[in-house]
Amino acid sequence: MTVSTAIHDTIVIGGGHNGLTTAAYLARAGRRVRVLEARSVVGGAAVTEEFIPGFRNSTASYTVSLLHPKVIADLQLHQHGLQIVHRPLPNFMPLPDGRALLNGNSLQQTQAEFAKFSAADADRLPAYYDWLEGAANVLRSQLLHTPPNLGGGWRDWWRSGRLALAIRSQSAASRQAIFELFTRSAAELLEQWFENPHIQALFGFDAIVGHFASPYEAGSGYVLLHHVFGEVNGRSGAWGHAIGGMGAISNAIAASATKAGAIIECDKPVIHIKRVDATVLEVETEDGHQYRSKSVAANCTPKRLMALCQDDVVTDETRASINRTRYGSGTFRMNVALSALPSFTAQPHAGAHLSAGIIIGPTLDYMARAFEDARREGWSAEPVIEMLIPSTLDDTLAPSGQHVASLFCQHVQPQMSDGRQWPDLRDEVARHMLSTVERYAPGFVDSVIGYEALSPYDLETRLGLTNGDIFHGALTPAQLFSARPAPTLADYRIAIPGIYLCGSGAHPGGGVSGLPGHNAAREILRDL
């Protein structure tokens, strides 16, 4: 056993993009910081890896929109090699009847596409965008702020007052929109806005992605909102691709942190956090090394943090409060090597639609049935799938003339019942997902050279995502803002002196944004 005599200002547990962001901000402020990452590569779920010889892809997180411009600017990520390009089209939805619905890159283009299905829906689109953007602006106004703890002290009362003023400053329509999105189902809202079921589903996909629920479940409206508050290269609500895959984001943040003086160590899984005295904590790694620090920032899930904390560090009340968090995205992630681009019945020729988010999920009822199937049987007979083919935008990922595809599949049970285990079912479900794409793109299965499949079990054991939850805890109204991860623990402090939460289990939640890491660093610096 090796004990480090140096006292760090902060030990960061987990080198995912949020942990690296926290380390970078602290190091830039002159603090002595060390990052301990369990895997041999930094990035957590935002990592690019070779999954078939010659084929690389973003292993888990797979698209860019939520990465905050302040984080990009502060950490000079473009100077550290980050390059983000726009998707030529946001979404392409092939339909069972051979038609296709496109979401364009301009209002006029999208209206023209929608008019093929419903002239009334095309006319209503500008008002819908204004309604959604009004609610998104309320959310954006709080992204960089620390939420108030419920029942907290004077600082929490001050934060509550600031929040009330921020909401009051918005228009009445925006306040009404945010209330509806937090309390009603996405399906109910979309059915009020649009008459065509395919247009409803095109927008409804954002309400179920990474959310193990029906689009008819109350509160699913927020999940829709969560996926539209981002921007790419200054364009609000846009989606993009990081050249080199999502690992390029993590690598750029790591380079910024290292340049500022942070030390990053891989192959250092943490097994214990214990207290040395009133001001010093000790972090022990699997290899027997013990590091001492004034503070610890945990980029793991809140439940995983509780498992690391020994009883002398955390109270039973805090442990129980955090362990009540609901986990489970119900997602199945695949990386697929292709010998050729797919040819969709709805649009057989190559074009910009192959660089879009390709959504298989033609109606809200289809999405609801997918959830009910998975809840009963373990996975959906007709799953909802988003496919991206990033190699159409990035020739660093696959050999010339060949391609890689990301398949993000909804819904599957996070944990199987009746004694069934995900390792025994993984390939069966993977083949089912591929055959689902085949129904819309004949010949797709024959073009598959190989694949990597990540069930919820794999997402937990490989990437540390409790119950396979990509958001470190469900994005439901009961687990947002002042209730994330628990009502009295929303300010990145975990009611444990010196221990902070800097990952997606804290406000504002999941996605590759860097915001939990940014906000946690501010609170750590304030306390130090």
C-alpha positions in Angstrom: 0.0 0.0 0.0 1.3 3.4 -1.0 0.3 6.6 0.8 0.7 9.9 -0.9 2.0 12.5 1.6 1.0 15.4 -0.6 -2.3 17.0 0.1 -4.2 17.9 -3.0 -6.9 20.6 -3.2 -9.2 18.2 -5.1 -9.2 14.6 -6.2 -11.6 14.1 -9.1 -13.1 10.5 -9.3 -13.8 9.7 -12.9 -12.3 11.1 -16.1 -15.5 11.5 -18.0 -16.0 14.8 -19.7 -17.6 16.4 -16.6 -14.9 15.3 -14.3 -12.3 16.6 -16.7 -14.2 19.9 -17.0 -14.1 20.3 -13.2 -10.4 19.5 -13.1 -9.7 22.0 -15.9 -11.5 24.9 -14.1 -9.9 24.1 -10.8 -6.4 23.8 -12.3 -6.9 27.1 -14.2 -7.7 28.7 -10.8 -4.3 27.5 -9.5 -5.5 24.5 -7.5 -3.7 21.2 -7.2 -5.9 18.7 -8.9 -5.6 15.0 -9.7 -8.1 12.9 -11.8 -8.4 9.2 -11.2 -10.0 7.3 -14.1 -10.8 3.6 -13.8 -10.4 2.8 -17.5 -7.3 3.0 -19.7 -8.7 6.0 -21.6 -10.4 9.2 -20.4 -13.8 10.3 -21.6 -16.3 8.0 -19.7 -19.3 7.7 -22.0 -17.9 10.4 -24.3 -15.1 8.3 -25.8 -14.0 7.1 -29.3 -12.7 3.5 -29.6 -12.0 0.9 -32.2 -14.7 -1.7 -32.0 -13.8 -3.7 -35.2 -10.2 -3.7 -36.6 -10.0 -0.5 -38.7 -13.4 0.9 -37.5 -13.7 3.5 -34.8 -16.8 5.1 -33.4 -18.2 7.1 -30.4 -18.7 4.2 -28.0 -21.8 5.5 -26.1 -22.6 9.2 -26.4 -22.8 9.8 -30.1 -23.9 13.3 -31.1 -23.2 17.0 -30.2 -25.6 19.7 -29.3 -25.6 20.3 -25.5 -21.9 21.1 -25.1 -22.1 24.6 -23.7 -20.4 27.5 -25.5 -19.0 28.9 -22.3 -17.2 25.7 -21.6 -15.9 25.6 -25.1 -14.6 29.2 -24.9 -13.3 29.1 -21.3 -11.3 25.9 -21.8 -10.2 26.9 -25.4 -11.4 23.5 -26.8 -11.0 24.5 -30.4 -7.4 25.5 -29.8 -7.0 22.0 -28.3 -8.1 20.3 -31.5 -11.9 20.2 -31.2 -13.7 20.6 -34.5 -17.5 20.3 -34.7 -19.4 20.2 -38.0 -23.2 20.5 -38.6 -25.4 17.7 -39.8 -26.6 18.6 -43.3 -30.1 17.7 -42.1 -31.3 17.3 -38.5 -33.7 14.3 -39.0 -34.9 11.8 -41.6 -37.8 9.5 -40.8 -38.4 6.6 -43.2 -42.0 5.4 -43.0 -43.5 1.9 -43.5 -45.5 3.0 -46.5 -42.3 4.0 -48.4 -42.6 7.7 -47.9 -40.2 9.8 -45.8 -40.5 12.8 -43.5 -37.6 15.2 -43.3 -36.8 17.9 -40.7 -34.8 20.5 -42.6 -32.1 23.0 -41.7 -34.4 26.0 -42.2 -38.0 26.8 -41.3 -39.0 27.1 -44.9 -37.4 23.7 -45.9 -39.2 22.0 -43.0 -42.5 23.6 -43.8 -42.2 22.4 -47.4 -41.6 18.9 -46.2 -44.4 19.0 -43.6 -46.9 20.3 -46.2 -46.6 17.0 -48.0 -48.3 15.4 -45.0 -50.4 18.3 -43.6 -50.7 21.9 -44.8 -52.2 22.8 -41.4 -49.2 21.4 -39.6 -46.8 23.2 -41.8 -48.6 26.5 -41.0 -48.5 25.8 -37.3 -44.7 25.0 -37.2 -43.5 28.6 -36.6 -45.8 29.0 -33.6 -44.6 25.6 -32.2 -41.0 26.6 -32.6 -41.7 29.9 -30.8 -43.5 28.1 -28.0 -40.7 25.6 -27.5 -38.0 28.2 -27.8 -39.7 30.3 -25.1 -39.6 27.3 -22.7 -36.0 26.5 -23.7 -35.0 30.1 -22.9 -36.3 29.7 -19.3 -34.2 26.5 -19.0 -31.1 28.1 -20.6 -31.3 31.0 -18.0 -30.7 28.4 -15.2 -28.1 26.2 -16.7 -25.1 28.0 -15.3 -26.7 28.6 -11.9 -26.6 26.4 -8.7 -30.1 25.3 -7.8 -31.4 26.1 -4.3 -31.7 23.2 -1.8 -35.3 22.8 -0.6 -35.4 23.9 3.0 -31.9 25.2 2.9 -30.3 28.3 4.4 -30.0 32.0 3.4 -28.0 31.2 0.2 -30.7 28.8 -0.9 -33.4 31.5 -0.2 -31.4 34.0 -2.3 -31.1 31.4 -5.2 -34.9 30.8 -5.0 -35.5 34.5 -5.2 -33.2 34.8 -8.2 -35.0 31.9 -9.9 -38.3 33.5 -9.3 -37.1 36.8 -10.8 -35.7 35.0 -13.8 -38.9 33.2 -14.5 -41.0 36.3 -13.9 -38.8 38.1 -16.5 -40.0 35.7 -19.2 -43.2 36.3 -21.2 -46.4 34.8 -19.9 -46.4 32.4 -22.9 -43.0 31.1 -22.0 -44.0 30.6 -18.4 -47.0 28.7 -19.5 -44.9 26.6 -21.9 -42.4 25.6 -19.2 -45.3 24.7 -16.8 -46.9 22.5 -19.5 -43.7 20.8 -20.5 -42.9 19.9 -16.9 -46.3 18.6 -16.0 -47.9 17.1 -19.1 -47.0 14.2 -21.5 -45.1 14.9 -24.7 -47.8 13.1 -26.6 -50.6 15.2 -25.2 -48.8 18.4 -26.1 -47.7 17.3 -29.6 -51.2 16.0 -30.4 -52.5 19.5 -29.6 -50.0 21.1 -31.9 -50.1 18.8 -34.9 -52.6 16.6 -36.6 -50.3 14.3 -38.6 -49.1 11.3 -36.6 -45.7 11.1 -38.3 -45.0 14.8 -37.6 -46.0 14.2 -34.0 -43.5 11.3 -33.8 -40.7 13.2 -35.4 -40.7 15.6 -32.5 -41.8 13.0 -30.0 -38.6 11.0 -30.4 -36.8 13.6 -28.3 -39.2 12.8 -25.4 -38.3 9.1 -25.2 -34.6 9.0 -26.1 -32.8 7.7 -23.1 -36.1 7.8 -21.2 -37.7 4.4 -20.3 -41.3 5.5 -20.5 -44.2 6.0 -22.9 -44.5 9.4 -24.6 -48.0 9.4 -23.0 -46.4 9.5 -19.5 -46.9 12.8 -17.6 -43.7 14.7 -17.4 -42.2 13.3 -20.6 -42.6 16.7 -22.1 -39.5 17.8 -20.1 -37.4 15.2 -21.7 -38.4 16.7 -25.1 -37.3 20.1 -23.9 -34.0 18.8 -22.5 -32.9 17.7 -25.9 -33.6 21.1 -27.6 -31.9 23.7 -25.4 -28.4 23.2 -27.0 -26.6 24.7 -29.9 -23.8 24.0 -32.4 -21.4 26.7 -33.6 -23.8 29.4 -32.5 -26.9 27.9 -34.1 -29.6 27.3 -31.5 -31.2 23.8 -31.4 -28.8 22.4 -34.0 -27.0 19.0 -33.9 -23.5 18.3 -35.0 -20.6 15.8 -35.1 -17.2 16.1 -33.4 -14.5 15.1 -35.9 -12.8 12.0 -34.5 -16.0 11.1 -32.5 -17.1 12.1 -29.1 -13.7 11.2 -27.6 -12.4 14.3 -29.3 -14.4 16.4 -26.9 -13.0 14.6 -23.9 -9.5 14.7 -25.3 -9.7 18.4 -25.8 -10.9 19.0 -22.2 -8.2 16.7 -20.9 -5.6 18.7 -22.9 -6.9 21.9 -21.4 -6.8 20.5 -17.9 -3.3 19.1 -18.3 -2.0 22.4 -19.7 -3.4 24.2 -16.7 -1.5 21.8 -14.4 -4.0 19.0 -13.6 -2.6 15.5 -13.3 -4.7 12.8 -15.0 -4.1 9.1 -14.2 -5.8 6.2 -16.0 -6.2 2.6 -14.8 -7.0 3.9 -11.3 -10.4 2.6 -10.2 -11.3 4.0 -6.8 -12.6 1.6 -4.1 -12.9 3.7 -1.0 -13.3 7.3 0.3 -12.7 7.8 4.0 -12.0 10.7 6.3 -8.5 11.3 7.8 -9.6 14.3 9.9 -11.9 17.2 9.8 -10.2 18.8 6.8 -8.6 15.9 4.9 -10.2 13.0 2.9 -8.4 9.9 1.7 -9.2 8.2 -1.6 -7.9 4.6 -2.1 -7.5 3.0 -5.5 -7.6 -0.7 -6.4 -3.8 -0.9 -6.7 -3.5 0.1 -3.0 -2.5 3.7 -3.6 -4.0 6.3 -1.1 -4.3 9.9 -2.1 -5.2 12.7 0.4 -7.1 15.8 -0.5 -9.0 18.7 1.0 -12.0 17.8 -1.3 -13.3 15.1 -3.6 -15.3 15.7 -6.8 -17.2 12.6 -7.9 -18.0 12.2 -11.6 -19.6 8.8 -11.0 -23.3 8.3 -10.5 -24.7 9.4 -7.1 -25.4 5.7 -6.2 -21.9 4.7 -7.1 -20.5 7.6 -4.9 -22.5 6.2 -1.9 -21.0 2.8 -2.5 -17.5 4.3 -2.3 -18.1 6.4 0.9 -17.3 4.5 4.1 -19.7 4.9 7.0 -17.5 7.5 8.8 -18.0 9.8 5.7 -21.7 9.7 5.0 -24.8 9.6 7.2 -27.4 6.9 6.8 -29.9 9.6 6.0 -27.9 11.0 3.1 -27.1 7.5 1.8 -30.8 6.6 1.8 -31.9 9.9 0.2 -29.5 9.5 -2.7 -30.2 5.8 -3.1 -33.8 6.6 -3.7 -32.9 8.0 -7.1 -34.5 6.2 -10.0 -32.1 4.8 -12.6 -32.6 3.1 -16.0 -32.6 4.6 -19.5 -33.9 1.4 -21.1 -31.5 1.8 -24.0 -29.4 -0.6 -26.1 -26.4 0.9 -27.9 -24.8 -0.5 -31.0 -21.7 0.4 -33.1 -21.9 -1.2 -36.6 -19.2 -1.6 -39.3 -20.6 -1.4 -42.8 -19.3 -2.3 -46.2 -21.6 0.1 -47.9 -24.1 2.9 -47.1 -27.7 1.7 -46.5 -30.3 2.3 -49.2 -33.7 3.2 -47.7 -36.8 2.2 -49.6 -38.1 5.7 -48.9 -35.1 7.3 -50.4 -32.8 4.8 -52.1 -30.1 7.1 -53.4 -27.2 8.5 -51.3 -27.8 12.0 -50.1 -27.8 14.4 -47.1 -30.4 12.3 -45.4 -27.7 9.7 -44.7 -25.9 12.3 -42.5 -29.1 13.1 -40.5 -30.5 11.4 -37.5 -32.4 8.6 -39.1 -35.4 7.8 -36.9 -37.3 4.6 -37.0 -40.5 5.2 -35.0 -43.3 6.4 -37.2 -46.0 7.3 -34.7 -46.4 8.1 -31.0 -48.5 4.9 -30.6 -45.6 2.9 -32.1 -43.4 4.4 -29.4 -45.9 3.7 -26.7 -46.1 0.0 -27.8 -42.3 -0.2 -27.9 -42.3 0.8 -24.2 -45.1 -1.6 -23.2 -43.4 -4.5 -25.0 -40.1 -3.9 -23.3 -41.8 -3.5 -19.9 -43.5 -6.9 -20.3 -41.1 -8.9 -22.5 -37.7 -7.4 -22.0 -37.4 -5.6 -25.3 -39.6 -4.2 -28.1 -41.0 -6.3 -30.9 -40.8 -3.1 -32.9 -38.1 -0.9 -31.4 -37.6 2.8 -31.8 -34.1 3.3 -33.3 -32.1 6.4 -34.2 -29.2 5.6 -36.6 -26.4 8.0 -37.3 -23.7 7.3 -39.9 -20.9 9.6 -38.8 -18.5 8.4 -41.4 -20.4 10.4 -44.0 -19.1 13.5 -42.3 -15.8 12.1 -40.8 -13.4 10.0 -42.9 -11.2 9.3 -39.8 -13.6 6.6 -38.5 -13.6 3.9 -41.2 -11.5 2.6 -44.1 -12.1 4.3 -47.5 -15.4 3.3 -49.0 -16.7 1.8 -45.8 -18.7 3.2 -43.0 -19.7 3.1 -39.3 -23.1 3.5 -37.9 -24.4 4.3 -34.4 -27.7 2.7 -33.4 -29.4 4.0 -30.3 -32.2 1.7 -29.6 -35.3 2.2 -27.3 -36.7 0.4 -25.3 -35.2 -2.5 -23.4 -35.6 -3.6 -19.7 -32.6 -2.3 -17.7 -32.7 -5.5 -15.7 -34.2 -8.7 -17.1 -36.7 -10.7 -15.1 -37.4 -14.4 -14.7 -33.7 -15.2 -14.2 -32.7 -14.0 -17.7 -29.4 -12.2 -18.0 -28.3 -9.6 -20.5 -25.0 -11.3 -21.4 -27.0 -14.3 -22.7 -29.5 -12.2 -24.6 -27.2 -9.4 -26.0 -26.6 -10.9 -29.5 -30.2 -12.0 -30.0 -31.4 -8.4 -29.3 -28.6 -7.0 -31.4 -29.7 -9.1 -34.4 -33.3 -8.0 -33.8 -32.2 -4.3 -33.9 -30.4 -4.9 -37.2 -33.3 -6.7 -38.7 -35.6 -3.7 -37.8 -33.4 -1.4 -39.8 -33.4 -4.0 -42.6 -37.2 -3.6 -43.0 -36.7 0.0 -44.0 -33.3 -0.4 -45.8 -33.3 -3.8 -47.6 -29.7 -5.2 -47.8 -28.6 -3.5 -44.7 -27.9 -6.7 -42.8 -25.8 -8.1 -45.7 -23.6 -4.9 -45.5 -22.8 -5.5 -41.8 -19.1 -6.4 -41.3 -19.4 -6.6 -37.6 -20.8 -4.9 -34.6 -20.4 -4.0 -30.9 -23.6 -4.2 -28.7 -23.9 -2.6 -25.3 -26.9 -3.6 -23.2 -27.8 -1.8 -20.0 -25.6 -4.4 -18.2 -22.6 -3.5 -20.4 -23.2 0.2 -20.0 -23.0 -0.3 -16.2 -20.0 -2.8 -16.1 -17.9 -1.1 -18.7 -18.8 2.6 -18.2 -20.0 2.7 -14.6 -23.6 3.8 -15.6 -25.8 2.6 -12.8 -28.5 0.3 -14.3 -27.3 1.4 -17.7 -28.7 5.0 -17.1 -27.0 7.3 -19.6 -28.2 10.4 -17.6 -26.9 9.2 -14.2 -30.5 9.2 -13.0 -33.8 9.6 -14.8 -34.8 13.1 -16.2 -38.2 13.2 -14.6 -39.6 16.3 -12.8 -39.1 14.5 -9.5 -35.3 14.4 -10.2 -34.6 17.8 -11.7 -33.2 21.1 -10.6 -33.6 21.4 -6.8 -34.4 17.7 -6.6 -31.3 16.5 -8.4 -30.0 14.2 -7.0 -32.2 14.8 -3.9 -34.2 17.8 -2.6 -31.6 18.8 0.1 -28.5 18.0 -2.0 -28.9 20.0 -5.2 -26.0 22.5 -4.8 -23.3 19.9 -5.9 -22.5 19.3 -2.2 -23.6 15.9 -0.8 -24.1 16.9 2.8 -20.6 15.5 3.4 -18.0 18.1 4.1 -15.5 18.2 1.2 -17.4 15.9 -1.1 -19.0 17.1 -4.3 -21.0 15.7 -7.2 -19.7 17.0 -10.6 -21.4 14.5 -13.0 -24.7 14.2 -14.8 -26.4 13.1 -11.6 -26.3 16.8 -10.6 -28.0 19.8 -12.3 -28.7 20.2 -15.2 -28.5 16.5 -15.8 -27.4 14.2 -18.6 -25.9 14.9 -22.1 -22.5 16.0 -23.1 -22.7 19.6 -21.9 -19.9 20.1 -19.4 -22.3 22.1 -17.2 -22.3 19.9 -14.1 -18.5 19.9 -14.1 -18.4 23.7 -14.7 -20.9 24.5 -11.9 -19.4 22.1 -9.4 -16.0 23.6 -9.9 -17.4 27.0 -9.1 -18.9 25.7 -5.8 -15.6 23.9 -4.9 -13.6 27.0 -5.4 -16.1 29.0 -3.3 -15.6 26.6 -0.4 -11.9 26.2 -0.8 
